[in-house]
């Protein structure tokens, strides 16, 4: 058998171009698309609902900026903690139910807004029909508005160090004909 000699320069040239193209491809694929950012914001909302169900006020506040403001009333961080704690104590064991939140990301990808319609029910109450309406917020609202207290939460979010945080929250109660 004859020894096989490989020309290293030729081999490098042969693989250099595809390697560069693959590197570019992985950079593009790994960068967040707008859909990924929307999903990340929805995960913040899901996490917030889970923390509320667990009565974890500190965890909820970890999802906010240091200068978060709640409206109406221009409530600061300390007041927000007090309001959340009081509400959680009032409801006791609870579930937070909501359809898919609406999310809009600004053109600079570092701020966004989200709208969440939600209701709070006692933990043991079961409303299985709402799961079917998750992707249809309008029908979800129609279904629940006649039987429970319904709220709309408008959030302004900022992306800091790769994480989405709530900068402003505006809570409105359903008034029977709209928010």
HUTAMO-V774747 format. One record per residue. N is the residue number from 0. RES is the residue in one letter. SS is DSSP state (hx for helix, st for strand, lp for the rest). PHI is phi in radians with two decimals (* if undefined). Layout:
# HUTAMO-V774747
n->N res->RES ss->SS phi->PHI
n->N res->RES ss->SS phi->PHI
This chain:
# HUTAMO-V774747
n->0 res->X ss->lp phi->*
n->1 res->X ss->lp phi->-1.49
n->2 res->X ss->lp phi->-1.18
n->3 res->X ss->lp phi->-1.79
n->4 res->X ss->lp phi->-1.85
n->5 res->X ss->lp phi->-1.91
n->6 res->X ss->lp phi->-1.38
n->7 res->X ss->hx phi->-1.09
n->8 res->X ss->hx phi->-1.10
n->9 res->X ss->hx phi->-1.14
n->10 res->X ss->hx phi->-1.13
n->11 res->X ss->hx phi->-1.07
n->12 res->X ss->hx phi->-1.11
n->13 res->X ss->hx phi->-1.10
n->14 res->X ss->hx phi->-1.72
n->15 res->X ss->hx phi->-1.12
n->16 res->X ss->hx phi->-1.10
n->17 res->X ss->hx phi->-1.08
n->18 res->X ss->hx phi->-1.12
n->19 res->X ss->hx phi->-1.14
n->20 res->X ss->hx phi->-1.10
n->21 res->X ss->hx phi->-1.13
n->22 res->X ss->hx phi->-1.08
n->23 res->X ss->hx phi->-1.09
n->24 res->X ss->hx phi->-1.02
n->25 res->X ss->hx phi->-1.15
n->26 res->X ss->hx phi->-1.14
n->27 res->X ss->hx phi->-1.17
n->28 res->X ss->hx phi->-1.19
n->29 res->X ss->hx phi->-1.37
n->30 res->X ss->lp phi->-1.26
n->31 res->X ss->lp phi->-1.29
n->32 res->X ss->lp phi->-1.53
n->33 res->X ss->hx phi->-0.98
n->34 res->X ss->hx phi->-1.11
n->35 res->X ss->hx phi->-1.12
n->36 res->X ss->hx phi->-1.17
n->37 res->X ss->hx phi->-1.07
n->38 res->X ss->hx phi->-1.09
n->39 res->X ss->hx phi->-1.12
n->40 res->X ss->hx phi->-1.18
n->41 res->X ss->hx phi->-1.10
n->42 res->X ss->hx phi->-1.15
n->43 res->X ss->hx phi->-1.08
n->44 res->X ss->hx phi->-1.16
n->45 res->X ss->hx phi->-1.05
n->46 res->X ss->hx phi->-1.08
n->47 res->X ss->hx phi->-1.06
n->48 res->X ss->hx phi->-1.13
n->49 res->X ss->hx phi->-1.10
n->50 res->X ss->hx phi->-1.12
n->51 res->X ss->hx phi->-1.11
n->52 res->X ss->hx phi->-1.10
n->53 res->X ss->lp phi->-1.52
n->54 res->X ss->lp phi->1.03
n->55 res->X ss->lp phi->-1.72
n->56 res->X ss->hx phi->-1.09
n->57 res->X ss->hx phi->-1.05
n->58 res->X ss->hx phi->-1.10
n->59 res->X ss->hx phi->-1.07
n->60 res->X ss->hx phi->-1.16
n->61 res->X ss->lp phi->-1.15
n->62 res->X ss->lp phi->-1.57
n->63 res->X ss->st phi->-2.11
n->64 res->X ss->st phi->-1.35
n->65 res->X ss->st phi->-1.11
n->66 res->X ss->st phi->-1.86
n->67 res->X ss->st phi->-0.99
n->68 res->X ss->st phi->-2.30
n->69 res->X ss->st phi->-1.96
n->70 res->X ss->st phi->-2.08
n->71 res->X ss->lp phi->-1.27
n->72 res->X ss->lp phi->1.90
n->73 res->X ss->lp phi->0.92
n->74 res->X ss->st phi->-1.33
n->75 res->X ss->lp phi->-1.54
n->76 res->X ss->hx phi->-0.96
n->77 res->X ss->hx phi->-1.12
n->78 res->X ss->hx phi->-1.13
n->79 res->X ss->hx phi->-1.09
n->80 res->X ss->hx phi->-1.03
n->81 res->X ss->hx phi->-1.12
n->82 res->X ss->hx phi->-1.11
n->83 res->X ss->hx phi->-1.09
n->84 res->X ss->hx phi->-1.02
n->85 res->X ss->hx phi->-1.08
n->86 res->X ss->hx phi->-1.12
n->87 res->X ss->hx phi->-1.14
n->88 res->X ss->hx phi->-1.17
n->89 res->X ss->hx phi->-1.11
n->90 res->X ss->hx phi->-1.38
n->91 res->X ss->lp phi->1.24
n->92 res->X ss->lp phi->-1.17
n->93 res->X ss->st phi->-2.48
n->94 res->X ss->st phi->-2.19
n->95 res->X ss->st phi->-1.89
n->96 res->X ss->st phi->-2.01
n->97 res->X ss->st phi->-2.84
n->98 res->X ss->lp phi->-1.46
n->99 res->X ss->lp phi->-1.00
n->100 res->X ss->lp phi->-1.18
n->101 res->X ss->st phi->-1.55
n->102 res->X ss->st phi->-2.24
n->103 res->X ss->st phi->-2.22
n->104 res->X ss->st phi->-1.80
n->105 res->X ss->lp phi->-1.24
n->106 res->X ss->lp phi->-1.14
n->107 res->X ss->lp phi->-1.53
n->108 res->X ss->lp phi->1.08
n->109 res->X ss->lp phi->-1.98
n->110 res->X ss->st phi->-2.48
n->111 res->X ss->st phi->-2.73
n->112 res->X ss->st phi->-2.24
n->113 res->X ss->st phi->-2.49
n->114 res->X ss->st phi->-2.16
n->115 res->X ss->st phi->-2.23
n->116 res->X ss->st phi->-1.65
n->117 res->X ss->st phi->-2.60
n->118 res->X ss->st phi->-2.41
n->119 res->X ss->st phi->-2.00
n->120 res->X ss->st phi->-2.26
n->121 res->X ss->st phi->-1.03
n->122 res->X ss->lp phi->-0.95
n->123 res->X ss->lp phi->-1.48
n->124 res->X ss->lp phi->-1.39
n->125 res->X ss->lp phi->-2.04
n->126 res->X ss->lp phi->-2.25
n->127 res->X ss->hx phi->-1.12
n->128 res->X ss->hx phi->-1.12
n->129 res->X ss->hx phi->-1.23
n->130 res->X ss->hx phi->-1.05
n->131 res->X ss->hx phi->-1.19
n->132 res->X ss->hx phi->-1.78
n->133 res->X ss->lp phi->-0.94
n->134 res->X ss->lp phi->-1.49
n->135 res->X ss->lp phi->-2.25
n->136 res->X ss->hx phi->-0.98
n->137 res->X ss->hx phi->-1.11
n->138 res->X ss->hx phi->-1.16
n->139 res->X ss->hx phi->-1.04
n->140 res->X ss->hx phi->-1.07
n->141 res->X ss->hx phi->-1.05
n->142 res->X ss->hx phi->-1.13
n->143 res->X ss->hx phi->-1.62
n->144 res->X ss->hx phi->-1.11
n->145 res->X ss->lp phi->-1.47
n->146 res->X ss->lp phi->-2.05
n->147 res->X ss->lp phi->-2.50
n->148 res->X ss->lp phi->-1.41
n->149 res->X ss->st phi->-2.06
n->150 res->X ss->st phi->-2.27
n->151 res->X ss->st phi->-2.11
n->152 res->X ss->st phi->-2.07
n->153 res->X ss->st phi->-1.79
n->154 res->X ss->st phi->-1.99
n->155 res->X ss->st phi->-1.94
n->156 res->X ss->st phi->-2.11
n->157 res->X ss->st phi->-2.19
n->158 res->X ss->st phi->-1.70
n->159 res->X ss->st phi->-2.22
n->160 res->X ss->lp phi->0.89
n->161 res->X ss->lp phi->1.45
n->162 res->X ss->st phi->-2.04
n->163 res->X ss->st phi->-1.49
n->164 res->X ss->st phi->-2.25
n->165 res->X ss->st phi->-1.39
n->166 res->X ss->st phi->-1.72
n->167 res->X ss->st phi->-2.55
n->168 res->X ss->st phi->-2.28
n->169 res->X ss->st phi->-2.14
n->170 res->X ss->st phi->-1.83
n->171 res->X ss->st phi->-2.29
n->172 res->X ss->st phi->-1.55
n->173 res->X ss->lp phi->-1.27
n->174 res->X ss->lp phi->-1.83
n->175 res->X ss->lp phi->1.67
n->176 res->X ss->lp phi->-2.06
n->177 res->X ss->lp phi->2.69
n->178 res->X ss->lp phi->-1.70
